[in-house]
């Protein structure tokens, strides 16, 4: 658990962890005990068109403490880690102490280790990458790049391919030229919620059932007229499955089961990132929250 007596009320707090591990509740507790604004560090919770399905804080939770960077991006608008860093930077230099919480490891790594200033990828290059199979994208990368990314993660592989195609320089070279971070880890109070698979799996299942009860299917129905799998917000876990159900391609129970599987797979990728990149963070047991 967190040693509340030693928590500095002035220094930023960072709370990372896999989906459904209780990060938001912990952030609210920190705010209640010592003040601050809860700042989103989840790449899916930034989108305005998915509230229930991305487990954004409820209206009651938002009323309990100030919140920032939740649901502020239209679902058809691209939003990168660079956008997020620009949005969060002003919160580090004045005003309420930020309590930055979320499950997107890349956001935290960019925040505390720096972000390479890579040029934007043109839409035509992204469209070209979208049309290529994973094997073709991988084949274009050099050995060094393949050794640095999860080669089974299409989003990571495609990003490396797009950067190479756009700039002519491998992503890893851009990363090696990374400028200093805007919040060095030594200037923050970083906590990593440790949620083992056997503890998290039933929690993920229960949470998705609760999402359905809270209106996730209605939310999907509202997104249906403008749905496209290429939209930035279409990566919301469970969205493709609920849309498929609404289009008559599967039952609701099948859609729910597939969404739960996707969530478990996502949590596994998150845990892998945290183990590899957040060894210096203080572990907090999820079961103790």
C-alpha positions as CSV (number, residue, x, y, z in Angstrom):
1,X,0.0,0.0,0.0
2,X,0.9,3.6,-0.3
3,X,2.6,5.2,2.7
4,X,0.2,8.1,3.0
5,X,2.3,9.9,5.6
6,X,5.3,10.1,3.3
7,X,3.3,11.2,0.2
8,X,4.4,14.7,-0.8
9,X,1.3,16.9,-1.4
10,X,3.2,19.1,-3.9
11,X,5.0,16.6,-6.2
12,X,3.1,15.1,-9.1
13,X,1.7,11.5,-8.6
14,X,1.8,8.9,-11.3
15,X,-0.4,5.9,-11.2
16,X,-0.1,3.2,-13.9
17,X,-1.6,-0.2,-14.1
18,X,-3.5,-2.6,-16.3
19,X,-7.1,-2.1,-17.3
20,X,-9.7,-2.8,-14.5
21,X,-7.0,-2.8,-11.8
22,X,-8.5,0.0,-9.7
23,X,-6.2,2.9,-10.8
24,X,-9.0,5.5,-10.9
25,X,-10.2,4.7,-7.4
26,X,-6.6,5.0,-6.1
27,X,-6.2,8.4,-7.9
28,X,-9.5,9.6,-6.3
29,X,-8.2,8.5,-2.9
30,X,-5.0,10.4,-3.4
31,X,-7.0,13.5,-4.3
32,X,-9.3,13.1,-1.3
33,X,-6.4,12.8,1.1
34,X,-4.0,15.4,-0.2
35,X,-5.7,17.3,-3.1
36,X,-4.9,17.5,-6.8
37,X,-6.4,17.1,-10.2
38,X,-6.9,13.6,-11.7
39,X,-5.3,13.7,-15.2
40,X,-6.0,11.0,-17.7
41,X,-3.1,8.9,-19.2
42,X,-5.2,6.4,-21.1
43,X,-5.2,6.6,-24.9
44,X,-8.8,5.4,-25.2
45,X,-10.4,7.5,-22.5
46,X,-9.6,10.7,-24.4
47,X,-12.4,10.1,-26.9
48,X,-15.7,11.8,-26.4
49,X,-17.8,9.1,-28.1
50,X,-17.0,6.2,-25.7
51,X,-17.5,6.9,-22.0
52,X,-19.0,3.7,-20.6
53,X,-17.0,1.3,-22.8
54,X,-13.7,2.9,-22.0
55,X,-14.5,3.1,-18.2
56,X,-14.0,6.8,-18.0
57,X,-14.8,8.2,-14.5
58,X,-18.5,8.6,-13.8
59,X,-20.2,12.0,-13.3
60,X,-20.1,11.2,-9.5
61,X,-16.4,10.6,-9.6
62,X,-15.7,13.7,-11.6
63,X,-17.7,15.7,-9.0
64,X,-15.6,14.3,-6.2
65,X,-12.3,15.8,-7.6
66,X,-11.2,17.9,-10.6
67,X,-10.5,15.8,-13.7
68,X,-8.7,16.7,-16.9
69,X,-8.1,15.2,-20.4
70,X,-11.1,12.8,-20.3
71,X,-13.4,12.7,-23.3
72,X,-12.0,15.9,-24.8
73,X,-11.1,14.5,-28.3
74,X,-13.8,13.8,-31.1
75,X,-13.9,10.2,-32.0
76,X,-12.8,10.9,-35.6
77,X,-9.7,12.9,-34.6
78,X,-6.3,11.4,-34.4
79,X,-4.6,11.9,-31.0
80,X,-1.1,10.8,-30.4
81,X,1.3,10.7,-27.5
82,X,2.7,14.0,-28.7
83,X,-0.7,15.6,-28.5
84,X,-1.1,14.2,-25.0
85,X,2.3,15.6,-23.9
86,X,1.4,19.0,-25.2
87,X,-1.9,18.9,-23.3
88,X,-0.4,17.7,-20.0
89,X,2.7,20.0,-20.0
90,X,0.9,23.1,-18.7
91,X,-0.5,21.1,-15.7
92,X,3.1,20.5,-14.5
93,X,4.0,24.1,-14.1
94,X,1.2,25.6,-12.0
95,X,-2.2,25.1,-10.4
96,X,-3.3,22.0,-8.6
97,X,-0.9,19.1,-8.2
98,X,-1.5,16.6,-11.1
99,X,-2.4,12.9,-10.2
100,X,-1.7,11.3,-13.6
101,X,-3.4,7.9,-14.0
102,X,-4.0,5.5,-16.8
103,X,-3.0,2.3,-18.5
104,X,-1.1,3.6,-21.6
105,X,2.5,2.9,-20.8
106,X,3.8,4.9,-23.8
107,X,2.3,8.0,-22.3
108,X,4.1,7.6,-19.0
109,X,7.4,6.6,-20.8
110,X,7.2,9.7,-23.0
111,X,6.4,11.9,-20.0
112,X,9.3,10.6,-17.8
113,X,11.9,9.6,-20.4
114,X,11.2,12.0,-23.3
115,X,9.6,11.7,-26.7
116,X,11.3,11.6,-30.0
117,X,10.2,14.6,-32.2
118,X,9.2,12.5,-35.2
119,X,7.4,14.2,-38.1
120,X,3.7,13.6,-38.6
121,X,2.9,10.6,-40.9
122,X,0.9,11.7,-44.0
123,X,-2.6,10.2,-44.4
124,X,-1.6,8.5,-47.6
125,X,1.3,6.7,-45.9
126,X,-1.0,5.5,-43.2
127,X,-3.5,4.3,-45.8
128,X,-0.7,2.4,-47.5
129,X,0.3,0.8,-44.3
130,X,-3.3,-0.1,-43.4
131,X,-3.5,-2.1,-46.6
132,X,-0.4,-4.2,-46.0
133,X,-0.3,-7.4,-44.0
134,X,1.7,-7.6,-40.8
135,X,4.4,-9.8,-42.5
136,X,5.0,-7.2,-45.2
137,X,5.4,-4.4,-42.6
138,X,7.8,-6.5,-40.6
139,X,9.9,-7.4,-43.6
140,X,10.6,-3.7,-44.3
141,X,12.1,-3.1,-40.8
142,X,15.7,-3.7,-39.9
143,X,16.9,-6.2,-37.2
144,X,17.5,-3.4,-34.6
145,X,13.9,-2.2,-35.0
146,X,12.4,-5.7,-34.8
147,X,14.4,-6.3,-31.6
148,X,13.0,-3.2,-29.9
149,X,9.2,-3.8,-30.5
150,X,6.6,-6.4,-30.0
151,X,6.5,-7.9,-33.5
152,X,3.1,-9.4,-32.8
153,X,1.6,-6.0,-32.0
154,X,0.4,-4.6,-35.4
155,X,0.0,-1.1,-34.1
156,X,3.7,-1.0,-33.0
157,X,5.0,-2.6,-36.2
158,X,2.9,-0.3,-38.4
159,X,4.1,2.8,-36.5
160,X,7.7,1.8,-37.1
161,X,6.9,1.1,-40.8
162,X,5.1,4.4,-41.2
163,X,8.0,6.4,-39.7
164,X,10.5,4.7,-41.9
165,X,8.4,5.2,-45.0
166,X,7.8,8.9,-44.1
167,X,11.3,10.0,-43.0
168,X,13.6,7.4,-44.5
169,X,15.1,6.9,-41.0
170,X,14.2,4.0,-38.6
171,X,12.1,4.7,-35.6
172,X,14.8,3.5,-33.3
173,X,17.2,6.2,-34.5
174,X,14.6,8.9,-33.8
175,X,14.1,7.4,-30.4
176,X,17.8,7.4,-29.6
177,X,17.8,11.2,-30.3
178,X,15.0,11.8,-27.8
179,X,15.1,15.2,-26.0
180,X,14.9,15.4,-22.2
181,X,11.6,14.5,-20.5
182,X,9.2,17.2,-19.3
183,X,8.8,15.3,-16.0
184,X,11.8,13.2,-14.9
185,X,10.8,10.2,-12.8
186,X,12.9,11.6,-9.9
187,X,10.6,14.7,-9.8
188,X,7.4,12.6,-9.4
189,X,5.9,10.0,-7.1
190,X,5.3,6.9,-9.4
191,X,3.1,4.0,-8.4
192,X,2.5,0.9,-10.4
193,X,-0.7,-1.2,-9.6
194,X,0.3,-4.8,-9.5
195,X,-2.7,-6.9,-10.7
196,X,-1.8,-10.6,-11.4
197,X,-3.7,-12.4,-14.1
198,X,-5.6,-14.7,-11.8
199,X,-6.9,-11.7,-9.8
200,X,-7.6,-9.5,-12.8
201,X,-9.4,-12.0,-15.1
202,X,-12.6,-12.4,-13.1
203,X,-12.6,-8.6,-12.5
204,X,-12.4,-7.9,-16.2
205,X,-15.4,-10.2,-16.8
206,X,-17.5,-8.5,-14.1
207,X,-16.6,-5.0,-15.3
208,X,-17.7,-5.7,-18.9
209,X,-21.0,-7.1,-17.6
210,X,-21.5,-3.9,-15.6
211,X,-20.6,-1.8,-18.7
212,X,-23.5,-3.5,-20.5
213,X,-25.8,-2.8,-17.6
214,X,-24.6,0.8,-17.6
215,X,-25.5,1.4,-21.3
216,X,-22.4,0.3,-23.3
217,X,-24.7,-1.2,-26.0
218,X,-26.7,2.1,-26.3
219,X,-23.3,3.8,-26.6
220,X,-22.3,1.5,-29.5
221,X,-25.7,2.1,-31.1
222,X,-25.1,5.8,-31.0
223,X,-21.7,5.2,-32.8
224,X,-23.2,2.9,-35.4
225,X,-24.2,5.4,-38.1
226,X,-20.6,6.7,-38.4
227,X,-18.7,3.6,-37.4
228,X,-15.5,2.7,-39.3
229,X,-12.8,0.4,-38.0
230,X,-10.3,3.0,-39.2
231,X,-11.5,5.7,-36.8
232,X,-9.0,6.6,-34.1
233,X,-11.6,5.8,-31.4
234,X,-12.5,2.4,-33.0
235,X,-9.7,0.9,-30.9
236,X,-11.9,1.1,-27.8
237,X,-11.8,-2.4,-26.4
238,X,-15.2,-4.1,-27.1
239,X,-16.3,-1.6,-29.7
240,X,-15.9,-3.8,-32.8
241,X,-17.7,-6.7,-31.0
242,X,-20.7,-4.6,-30.0
243,X,-20.9,-3.0,-33.4
244,X,-20.8,-6.5,-35.0
245,X,-23.7,-7.6,-32.7
246,X,-25.8,-4.6,-33.7
247,X,-25.2,-5.5,-37.3
248,X,-26.5,-9.0,-36.7
249,X,-23.2,-10.8,-37.1
250,X,-23.1,-12.3,-33.6
251,X,-25.2,-12.6,-30.4
252,X,-24.7,-10.3,-27.5
253,X,-23.3,-13.1,-25.4
254,X,-20.8,-13.9,-28.1
255,X,-19.9,-10.2,-28.4
256,X,-19.4,-9.9,-24.7
257,X,-17.2,-13.0,-24.5
258,X,-15.0,-11.8,-27.3
259,X,-14.7,-8.4,-25.8
260,X,-13.6,-9.9,-22.5
261,X,-11.0,-12.0,-24.3
262,X,-9.7,-8.8,-26.1
263,X,-9.6,-7.0,-22.7
264,X,-7.5,-9.9,-21.2
265,X,-5.1,-9.8,-24.1
266,X,-4.8,-6.0,-23.8
267,X,-4.1,-6.4,-20.0
268,X,-1.4,-8.9,-20.8
269,X,0.3,-6.5,-23.2
270,X,0.1,-3.8,-20.6
271,X,1.7,-5.9,-17.9
272,X,4.5,-6.8,-20.3
273,X,5.2,-3.1,-21.0
274,X,5.2,-2.3,-17.3
275,X,7.5,-5.1,-16.4
276,X,10.0,-4.0,-19.1
277,X,9.8,-0.2,-18.6
278,X,8.7,0.5,-15.1
279,X,11.0,-1.4,-12.8
280,X,11.8,1.8,-10.8
281,X,8.2,2.4,-9.9
282,X,6.8,1.6,-6.5
283,X,4.5,-1.4,-6.7
284,X,1.0,-1.3,-5.1
285,X,-1.0,-4.5,-4.8
286,X,-4.3,-4.2,-6.6
287,X,-5.9,-6.6,-4.1
288,X,-5.1,-4.2,-1.3
289,X,-6.9,-1.2,-2.9
